[in-house]
């Protein structure tokens, strides 16, 4: 296979284009990008056109339109915004090009234009994070009085919306007396999340738990709490990064959800190939992402990202 950022065409059987959300924003997306390129390079049937939207919706729409013009056999999209990309996805569908959504789904209004979603079940992840936090509060005997702040991901981004929904829906079911006092976006960025947490710490004298949409943001919040000398806060994330795993080893961070960007990238490419070869593929093609806490972390290897 010939990997193309803009390289010459090859004699590969399938030309597959991918437009990613924002490769440089965090180590998960950087590792995904590297893993996808490696998987495509290793497959002689694939000629991959690998693009990065850099978090810019307009750029991603232009990239999809360019891939349509190139007459690729399939398009994989990691959406920058689940609603805004629907018209471009519809264009690909009308052009007869199958679209596979990876990692973070598009909004439901666009489902009819998509062959399959490959990635984690983000609502289940948020739900499992709520269970992790509730179980810990019960162990501590504070499940009747605990107050939680939440740092969500990028606004409009389906993963952020779904992880928040999973958490917000499940927490009252398992810990009905726990209160989420405020939610603010951290945009998947550690430094911004640290600033968000700094504001929470000034505003609220009582914070017992922090739920973050991923460990990158969660560790930003942890750093703010440490700097302010606020101890005893339970931190729970929803994608276990290396920094989160290391903080768990130190006893500073309680738990998260174990998700591999390597598996994520490989699953996206395999889903596209299965669709192109005529195999039956489920519309929601999830891979499992289990709970990880200080209690069971030795069962899992440290994330590479």
N, C-alpha and C positions, 0 to 999 in steps of 0.2 A: 504493500500500500504506500501511497505517497501522501504524507501529511501536508496539507496546504493551509497556510495562512493566506498566501496568494502565490502558490507555486503551480508549476505546469501540470496539466491533466495527466492521469495515468491510465493504464488499461484495466484498472480495477473494475469489478462487476457493478459496484454500487458507489455512487457519489453522495455522500451524506454531509449536510451542513449543520453546524451547531452554532447558535448564538447564546452566549452565557450572560448571566446577570452582571457580575462585577468581580472579575478575577482577583483584583488586587485588594479587595476590601477586608478580607480575613483569610486565615490559613486554610480553612475548610475549602473555600472556593479555589484557592491557589493549588491545593492538592488535587482537587477534582479535575482541574484543567490539565495538570500534569498526567494524571491517571488516564483521562480520556485520550489524550494524545498517544500515550504508550499503548493503550488497548487498540486504538485504530492503527497505529504503526505496525503492530504485531499481526494484523489481519490483512492478508493479501487481497481479500475481496473488497476492501474499503479504501475509497479515496475521500479523505475528510477535509472539509473546509471549516476551520476552527476560528470563530469570531468571539469578540468580547464587547458587550454593550457598555461596559464601564459604568453601570448603574443608570444610564441615560435611556429613557423610554423611546425618545425620538430616534436615537441612534439604533436601537434594537429593531424598531419598525423598519427603518431603512435597510438594515442588514437582512431582515426577512425578505423584503422586496427584492433585494439584490440576489439572494439565493434562489428566489422564484425565477428571476431573469436568467440565472445560470442553469436552470432546469435540473436542479439536483434531484436525486431519487427520493430523498426524505429530508425533513428538517427536524432537528431537535432544538427545543427552546427551553431555556431556563428563564422564566419571565421576570422582567424588571418590575412589572406591574400587571397583576392578573386581569384587570379590566381593560387597560389601555391597549394591550397587544391583540385583543380579539379581532379587530378589523383586518390586521395583517395576517393573522392565522386563517381567517376566512378566505383571504385572497389565495393563500397557499392551497387550501382545501379546494377552492374553485379551479385552481390550476392542475388539480389531480395529484398534488404532492402530499403524501401522508405526513402528518405532524405528530411528533412525540413530545410531550411535555416532561421535563425532568426536574426533580427535586422539589419544586414549588408549583402547585397546579395553577392554571388560569381560572378565572371566575366561571361559575356554572353556565353562564350564558354562552360561553364558547365551547362547551363540551362537544357539541354536535360536529365541530370542525376538527376534532382531535381523534387520533386513532387510539392512543394509550397515554396514561400518565405513569411514569416510572419514578419511584422514589419512596420516601417514608410517609407514613400516615401521621401527618402533623397534629391532627386533632387528638389522636391517641397519645402522641408524645406529650402534649400539654396536659392531658388527663393523667398520664402516669406521673408527671412532675408534681401535680396536685396531690396524688396519693403518697409520693415520697415525702412531701412536706408535711402532710397531715399525720402520717405515721410517726414522723420525728416529733411533731408537737405532742402527740399522744404519749410517746415515750418520756417526754419532758414534763408532762402534766400541765401543759399550757393550751390545750386544744379548745378550751372554753373561753379564752381571753386574748389569744394571739392576734396581732395586727401584721399585715403583710403589705409590702409595696411591690409593684410589678414593673419591670423594664422590658418593653416589647421591642420587636424588630422594626424594620423599615415600614412606615405607613403605606397602605395600599398593596403591600407585598403579601401574597397569599399565605406563605409560610408563617409570617408574623400574625396575620389575622387568625389562622387556624390554631396555632399554638396557644394564642391568648384565649380563643374560644374554648379549647379543650380544658385549659386550666380553670377559666372562669365558670364553666359549667360543672366540672367535676368537684372542685373544692367545696362548694356548699353541700354536695351530696355526702361527702365523707367527713367533713369537718364543718357542720352548719354554723357553728359559733365563731369561726375565724372570719375576720374582716379584712378585705382588700381595700386599703384606705385610698390608694391612688395608683394609676398606671400612666407611665410616660414612655415615649419611644427612645430607644438608644441607637437605633439605625444600624444594628450589628457592629457598632464601633465601640471599642473599649474606652477610649478617652471621653467620648460623649457620654457613655453610660456612667463613667466615674463622676462627671459633672451633674448628671441627673440624680445620682445617689447623694452627692454632696448637698443638693437642694432638698432632697427628702430628709436628710439627717438634720438640717436646720429647721425644717417645717414640723417634723414629728419627733417628739421625745421618746415615743414608744414604737420601735420597729422590731418585731420578733423574727420576721422572715422576709427574704427577697427572692422572688421568682424572676429569672431572666430568660429571654427567648433563646439564648445560647450561652455557653460558658465564657465566650469572649466578653460579652456584656456583663455576665455575672462576676467575672474577675475584676472588671472595672469597678463594679459596685463594691466588691470586697476591698479593693484598694482604698476606696473613699472611706469605708468604715474603719479600716485600720488607721488611716491618717487622722481620723477624728477621735480615735480611742474608744469607739463603740464596739463592745464585745458581746458575745452571746447570740449574735444574729445567725439564723440558719439560711444558708445560700443554696438554692437549687436552680439548675439550668435545664436546657432542653436539647443540647447537643454537646457531648463531652469533648472538649478540646484538650490538647496537651497541658495547657495552663490550668485548666480546671482539674485535670487528673493530678497534677503536681500539688495544687492547693488542697485537694482531698487527701493526698499522702501526708501533708503537713497538719491535717486536722482542721483546716480553716474553712473548707467548703464541703457541704454535706453530700450532695448527690446531683445526678444529671441523667441524660438519656444517651445510650451508647449508639453512635451512628458513624459509619465509615464512608468518607468521601470516595475512597477507592471503589468500594462496592457500589456506591451511587453512580459513579461514572461508568463502570463496566455494565451495570444494569441498563443504563440508558442506551448504550451502544447495542447491547444484545437485544433490547426491545425493538429498536429500529430495524435491526437485521431480521428478527423474527417476523415483523410486519411485512418487510419487503420480500421475504421468502414464502409468504402466504400462510404462516403458522397462526393458530388461534392464540390471541393475546388478550388477557383481561383488560378492561378499560382502566381499572385502578390496579396497577401492578406494583403492589407494595412489597418492600422488604422489611423484616422485623428489626425493631430498635428497642432493646431491653433497658430496664432500669439499672443504673449503676450508682452505688452509694459507698461510703467508707466501709460498710460492712461486707460488701461482696466485690470490691474493686480488684482484688487479687485474682479474680476469675477472668479479668479482661486485661489485655495488653494496653500499654500507654498509647494513646492516639498519635499518629505520625504528623498531625497537623496542629 
